[in-house]
Amino acid sequence: MTRRLVFVHGRAQEDKDPDALKAEWLEAFEEGLAKSGLTMPIPEADVRFPFYGNTLRDLVVGSTAGAAAEVIVRGDRTEDDERRFAQTIIEEICHKAGISDLQLAEVAGRGILERGPQNWEWVQAALRAIDRFVPHGSGTSIALFTHDVYQYLKDEAIRQTIEDGVSRAMTPEIETVVVAHSLGTVIAYNLLRREGHARGWKVPLLVTVGSPLAIGEIRKSLRKLAAPIRCPECVSAWLNAMDPRDVVALYPLDTQCFPLDPLAPAVYNKIDVRNRTRNRHGIAGYLDDADVAKRIHDALI
């Protein structure tokens, strides 16, 4: 029986045409295959693209991404736990990017700011510093990303709505390669880890690209939903690909940054992707990588 392929997208896809998005993913995948002289090994009808973008669109206030990010950063109607969650992730991103206290003070226009979940002046300065000092970094995108990840991890109703849509793309006993990007990697991992085995899903290969799974606060939150952190039982092999310049994929999913219990099957980390998209995070720059595309191809046949 032909194996199937499921793509799980990230955030910022609201109001887009799911069919057009699927076509973009397939085009990039086919470009990657062509670099090895390969073509699509399965019919397009066996490729599923569960779309949840409009669910996340309704989580933020503001007519534009910039306005929404401003509301989030100001903390309007933001609970203390989300403040702490966002501040911790933003601080980790700044540390990984090498942004110093002096650079933060420079963008803040005053002395070094005190860190803390209630100090949103520091958060605002950190997001501006990402804009200024991280090549192709976007403080707005980071603010929206942390908000969306928090909502998925902490709000059971939102999580259930998104996971119901992704679950419908899976069929028990039919081997399905799952390729997930950005926030989609958090969703795919959590869903497969908690429910994959019980539902009879069979995943010969899980591919995560541009993944934030190893960010400390995200990893801790996932452990609360399904402990311990481990390769989902329904997954036979796991490939994680990242561009070291990707501001969202801070770390590889290795024994130091994403320790599994048990250790096997281990995650194979490909950390030399040269993502051609402007922010080094776009899906096209991962799927058109020759090695990533070939590994997906080989798993499908």
Stockholm file with secondary structure:
# STOCKHOLM 1.0

chainA/1-301         MTRRLVFVHGRAQEDKDPDALKAEWLEAFEEGLAKSGLTMPIPEADVRFPFYGNTLRDLVVGSTAGAAAEVIVRGDRTEDDERRFAQTIIEEICHKAGISDLQLAEVAGRGILERGPQNWEWVQAALRAIDRFVPHGSGTSIALFTHDVYQYLKDEAIRQTIEDGVSRAMTPEIETVVVAHSLGTVIAYNLLRREGHARGWKVPLLVTVGSPLAIGEIRKSLRKLAAPIRCPECVSAWLNAMDPRDVVALYPLDTQCFPLDPLAPAVYNKIDVRNRTRNRHGIAGYLDDADVAKRIHDALI
#=GR chainA/1-301 SS CCCEEEEECCSSCTTCCHHHHHHHHHHHHHHHHHTTTCCCSSCGGGEECCCCHHHHHTTSCSSSHHHHHHHHHHTTTCCHHHHHHHHHHHHHHHHHHTCCHHHHHHHHTSSCCCCSTTCHHHHHHHHHHHHHHSTTCCHHHHHHHHHHHHHHHHCHHHHHHHHHHHHTTCCTTSBEEEEEETHHHHHHHHHIIIIITTTTCBBSCEEEESCCTTSHHHHHHHHHHSSSCCCCTTBSCEEEECCTTCSSCCSCSSTTTSCCSSCCSCEEEECCCCCCSTTSCCTHHHHTCHHHHHHHHHHHC
#=GC SS_cons         CCCEEEEECCSSCTTCCHHHHHHHHHHHHHHHHHTTTCCCSSCGGGEECCCCHHHHHTTSCSSSHHHHHHHHHHTTTCCHHHHHHHHHHHHHHHHHHTCCHHHHHHHHTSSCCCCSTTCHHHHHHHHHHHHHHSTTCCHHHHHHHHHHHHHHHHCHHHHHHHHHHHHTTCCTTSBEEEEEETHHHHHHHHHIIIIITTTTCBBSCEEEESCCTTSHHHHHHHHHHSSSCCCCTTBSCEEEECCTTCSSCCSCSSTTTSCCSSCCSCEEEECCCCCCSTTSCCTHHHHTCHHHHHHHHHHHC
//
